[in-house]
Amino acid sequence: MAETLKRAGIDFTVYEKADEVGGTWRDNTFPGLFVDVLSRQYEFPFQPNYDWSRKYAPATEIWVYVKKVARDRGLTKFIRFNEEVVTARFSGGRWHIETAKGNTDIADVFVCATGFLHRPLFPDIPGRESFSGPSFHSSRWDHSVPYDDKRWGVIGSGASGVQITEALAWAGCDVTQFIRRAQWVHIRDNPYSTWRERLKLRLPLAYQREQRRLWQLINAGDRWRLEPGAQREAMEREYRSFLDCIKDPELKRKLTPDYNLGCTRIPKSDRNYYEAVQLPNAHIVKGEIARIVPDGLVMADGATVALDVLVYATGFDAHAYMRPMAVTGVDGTTIDEAWKEKIYSYGGIALPGFPNLFMLYGPFAPVNNVPVPLGLDQEIACIMGLIAEARARRAAVAPSVAATEKFLARLGAAFPGTVWVGGCKNWYTSRQPNPVLWPFPQSEHKAFFEAVPSEDFQFTSTGSGD
Ligand SMILES: Cc1cc2nc3c(=O)[nH]c(=O)nc-3n(C[C@H](O)[C@H](O)[C@H](O)COP(=O)(O)OP(=O)(O)OC[C@H]3O[C@@H](n4cnc5c(N)ncnc54)[C@H](O)[C@@H]3O)c2cc1C
């Protein structure tokens, strides 16, 4: 967003509550974290990277890349670090912004690029504070804790839990993973890239060919999530076969999911998680945790597990979006009030009643079937078009209630038959009927944002131009 605003010659400020860029990739530094889409799909379209070390890059490499983009593009000078926005109020046709330091600003347009997996979520287990050893959330890894001679506990079977357990197990640590429900895990190869491949990418024609191949991969590979059929059955057979390397039938039973493939975001394993948990130093405990005690965990069946370090791989409050920031739209309506009954948006980017407020990857953005940088690029192009129109009309823009309802109804009608409905609890689901994600293919995401009709939006005069 910053790069696009810079290119458009628009005056802007980025507020970042941390002291560095990188978001997810700055905060999540746990062992075993690799990107789950192809590294080449995790590039900003305006800055190719020819030098990814592996097919799926380690998290540190993504962070280095994001920092390089900010530096190369001269973006850091627009960023006010250590500046958390705590309130934003639309009044008199403009946004009044206040930060935790008490600084205030006025802006015509307010963009929330606050991330959808950002606020750590802790389980509601009694006794959490009583644990006597080091304990931390996966997104706040404590690198001062030595790995050796410790009994590690990892709570959670999502992507972070799987990658951490696998990494600790192969590192020879005594690790116990506590799971309530088994996950489908993608056991994949993650080869290093060769110098020949890196060199080839630098040739314009080869690069364009590779870009076309990636585009086809994105569009062809994911039909199985959207509709039943042979592709879905073949995928499920393949994933079941990954479990065949588990020798102990009891362990295999524990790790066999009881819901349809793809319903949750699929953890990716680069060093065979199923082999890792069969090492003598690795253990799986399945069931509810009754309470946390100073030296370990007590399970609901009364079993106790002694631990020295406890890791909460328990995910994020995925439905917080820009909150706890207090955002107030027209007529004093707050975001909490607007989303009290259900979380909604128009296209994941805007909300009725909140003029000139845009979200990047807000509710119903494609969190599961489109690489995030690509989805962002499409959202940003659309937002820039709306900003340009609003400026030209000296107005503030917001989607109409009717257009938003129509958008949500279209989504609602698309969920039946997709992998996301029925059978599992995941971070896309909420207290509302449908999961909060984009239930169409990537091609439709592009088409949607390329043809957003102006009639879906209301332009209210602000009386000011630039
Ligand atoms: C462990 C993990 C692994 C992931 N792996 C993948 C993957 O493999 N592939 C994939 O496509 N996606 C992955 N994701 C999703 C990932 O979050 C997105 O791909 C991407 O990083 C989102 O970028 P973002 O800039 O929108 O949000 P974020 O990276 O979350 O950045 C948001 C930024 O906003 C700042 N901020 C938030 N609130 C405020 C405020 N009030 N004031 C000031 N600053 C604020 C934060 O400090 C942060 O720097 C993963 C997420 C996690 C947590």
The ligand as an SDF file (V2000), in Angstrom:
LIG
                    3D

 53 58  0  0  0  0  0  0  0  0999 V2000
    2.8080  -18.0770   11.9000 C   0  0  0  0  0  0  0  0  0  0  0  0
    2.1940  -17.5360   10.6400 C   0  0  0  0  0  0  0  0  0  0  0  0
    2.5270  -18.1020    9.4310 C   0  0  0  0  0  0  0  0  0  0  0  0
    1.9550  -17.6180    8.2620 C   0  0  0  0  0  0  0  0  0  0  0  0
    2.3100  -18.2230    7.0990 N   0  0  0  0  0  0  0  0  0  0  0  0
    1.7640  -17.7760    5.9540 C   0  0  0  0  0  0  0  0  0  0  0  0
    2.1220  -18.3820    4.7220 C   0  0  0  0  0  0  0  0  0  0  0  0
    2.9240  -19.2920    4.7070 O   0  0  0  0  0  0  0  0  0  0  0  0
    1.5370  -17.9350    3.5900 N   0  0  0  0  0  0  0  0  0  0  0  0
    0.6320  -16.9030    3.6120 C   0  0  0  0  0  0  0  0  0  0  0  0
    0.1250  -16.5440    2.5480 O   0  0  0  0  0  0  0  0  0  0  0  0
    0.2940  -16.2970    4.7690 N   0  0  0  0  0  0  0  0  0  0  0  0
    0.8300  -16.7070    5.9230 C   0  0  0  0  0  0  0  0  0  0  0  0
    0.4700  -16.1160    7.0970 N   0  0  0  0  0  0  0  0  0  0  0  0
   -0.4730  -14.9900    7.0730 C   0  0  0  0  0  0  0  0  0  0  0  0
    0.3050  -13.6620    7.1570 C   0  0  0  0  0  0  0  0  0  0  0  0
   -0.1480  -12.9910    8.2920 O   0  0  0  0  0  0  0  0  0  0  0  0
    0.0770  -12.8520    5.8920 C   0  0  0  0  0  0  0  0  0  0  0  0
    0.6200  -13.5890    4.8070 O   0  0  0  0  0  0  0  0  0  0  0  0
    0.7700  -11.4740    5.8620 C   0  0  0  0  0  0  0  0  0  0  0  0
    1.9110  -11.4170    6.6520 O   0  0  0  0  0  0  0  0  0  0  0  0
   -0.2000  -10.3910    6.2850 C   0  0  0  0  0  0  0  0  0  0  0  0
    0.4790   -9.1660    6.1540 O   0  0  0  0  0  0  0  0  0  0  0  0
   -0.1350   -7.8560    6.7540 P   0  0  0  0  0  0  0  0  0  0  0  0
    0.8670   -6.7750    6.5330 O   0  0  0  0  0  0  0  0  0  0  0  0
   -1.5020   -7.6720    6.2290 O   0  0  0  0  0  0  0  0  0  0  0  0
   -0.3010   -8.1410    8.3180 O   0  0  0  0  0  0  0  0  0  0  0  0
    0.7920   -8.3830    9.4170 P   0  0  0  0  0  0  0  0  0  0  0  0
    1.9770   -9.0740    8.8600 O   0  0  0  0  0  0  0  0  0  0  0  0
    0.1050   -9.0090   10.5700 O   0  0  0  0  0  0  0  0  0  0  0  0
    1.2520   -6.8970    9.8280 O   0  0  0  0  0  0  0  0  0  0  0  0
    0.3910   -6.0290   10.5010 C   0  0  0  0  0  0  0  0  0  0  0  0
    1.2240   -4.8920   11.0810 C   0  0  0  0  0  0  0  0  0  0  0  0
    0.3810   -3.9110   11.6410 O   0  0  0  0  0  0  0  0  0  0  0  0
    0.9130   -3.4960   12.8810 C   0  0  0  0  0  0  0  0  0  0  0  0
   -0.2260   -3.0020   13.6710 N   0  0  0  0  0  0  0  0  0  0  0  0
   -1.3430   -3.6990   14.0410 C   0  0  0  0  0  0  0  0  0  0  0  0
   -2.1900   -2.8910   14.7230 N   0  0  0  0  0  0  0  0  0  0  0  0
   -1.6050   -1.6650   14.7830 C   0  0  0  0  0  0  0  0  0  0  0  0
   -1.9970   -0.4120   15.3410 C   0  0  0  0  0  0  0  0  0  0  0  0
   -3.1610   -0.2710   15.9800 N   0  0  0  0  0  0  0  0  0  0  0  0
   -1.1550    0.6350   15.2190 N   0  0  0  0  0  0  0  0  0  0  0  0
    0.0340    0.5130   14.5720 C   0  0  0  0  0  0  0  0  0  0  0  0
    0.4600   -0.6610   14.0160 N   0  0  0  0  0  0  0  0  0  0  0  0
   -0.3560   -1.7300   14.1240 C   0  0  0  0  0  0  0  0  0  0  0  0
    1.5760   -4.7370   13.4440 C   0  0  0  0  0  0  0  0  0  0  0  0
    2.5510   -4.4330   14.4000 O   0  0  0  0  0  0  0  0  0  0  0  0
    2.1570   -5.3670   12.1760 C   0  0  0  0  0  0  0  0  0  0  0  0
    3.4620   -4.9130   11.9210 O   0  0  0  0  0  0  0  0  0  0  0  0
    1.0260  -16.5640    8.2920 C   0  0  0  0  0  0  0  0  0  0  0  0
    0.6780  -16.0010    9.5160 C   0  0  0  0  0  0  0  0  0  0  0  0
    1.2650  -16.4730   10.6760 C   0  0  0  0  0  0  0  0  0  0  0  0
    0.8960  -15.8250   11.9830 C   0  0  0  0  0  0  0  0  0  0  0  0
  1  2  1  0
  2  3  1  0
  2 52  2  0
  3  4  2  0
  4  5  1  0
  4 50  1  0
  5  6  2  0
  6  7  1  0
  6 13  1  0
  7  8  2  0
  7  9  1  0
  9 10  1  0
 10 11  2  0
 10 12  1  0
 12 13  2  0
 13 14  1  0
 14 15  1  0
 14 50  1  0
 15 16  1  0
 16 17  1  0
 16 18  1  0
 18 19  1  0
 18 20  1  0
 20 21  1  0
 20 22  1  0
 22 23  1  0
 23 24  1  0
 24 25  2  0
 24 26  1  0
 24 27  1  0
 27 28  1  0
 28 29  2  0
 28 30  1  0
 28 31  1  0
 31 32  1  0
 32 33  1  0
 33 34  1  0
 33 48  1  0
 34 35  1  0
 35 36  1  0
 35 46  1  0
 36 37  1  0
 36 45  1  0
 37 38  2  0
 38 39  1  0
 39 40  1  0
 39 45  2  0
 40 41  1  0
 40 42  2  0
 42 43  1  0
 43 44  2  0
 44 45  1  0
 46 47  1  0
 46 48  1  0
 48 49  1  0
 50 51  2  0
 51 52  1  0
 52 53  1  0
M  END
$$$$
